[in-house]
């Protein structure tokens, strides 16, 4: 049978010192271990989400030949401003859900711009506008933009390209915040003036956003078709967005707690054995008595 | 009292911890170039100075430890339980941290923390006990 003993001493004594040192070492060491092995709190985590990307059916195409420049866009006002350079276009747009998860992930786009002489185009700038919505962690609505610029030494009349829309973030997402500041329209359709139509300014404004998307082109090819007009064929994939975020308080606390308790248990055991050894062998002067003795005396 | 400290293993433990500390110090002294060489060369540009400092630190701790071993073995502080406790705790920590220093190739400047906490403190306590015994005629326990 185990006899429980209690040790007594005055407040200022070696026994008190031993108690203070063992308690500090027991409860402080797990913190030190956690801090020096990659930090106590988790500052950043990532997750992947298939965002809902929707093509807005809005585009601006700027075609440049050696002498002429042509514009075709879905904005009525732009077409009116550049009425000399404007050429009408026919668009075929299909958005597909190839992996059948309910969210579109492939855009097949074909734009045919008529009224352009055979094989005269060497340079193209294409802006496509999308709406992207993230909703798994916090709500983020983006007006996102895909920009393609391509140059060819040979005069051509058809462009094929494959690309992927990727998410670019300069700030970590925070929990349960609805981000509305990124859903404004880059080009206000009803009120376009010449100053707002500066491509440099549009791109700079867009790229200085904290959250945006980029078009990464895997492959671009130019062709001669010996036909009038210019044709753009595009396959654009909506890749799952990899988003890094700051974990909320309870998520951080959970992992901190697990780390702390896991490394605390061995320390408690070891220091308990040490304390028992010290007090049982009277290494520091204490008055030791059994519980039964204590009861009798009181 | 004396027999009890041998029975509960305090005296052999203290002896083992001090010897482990001594072994670590001597092995560091022999292969000190590795630890001087792993210092940040931008912060510490004078390697010779570092080497000399490291030799001095190691020699002083070996000397201090030797004095402690002598007072321990001759029996002056052999049966002093509190001194045994401090000595065991700090010298075992020193041996563990020095072995970590060997494993992770610490810079030789980091040795001074170990020197301060694990060599000087037990030596100061030892001196206090010696003074108490010789000048103020305290008992050996």
Interface residues (C-beta under 8 A of the other chain):
Chain A: X14 X18 X277 X278 X281 X282 X283 X284
Chain B: X4 X5 X8 X10 X81 X82 X84 X85
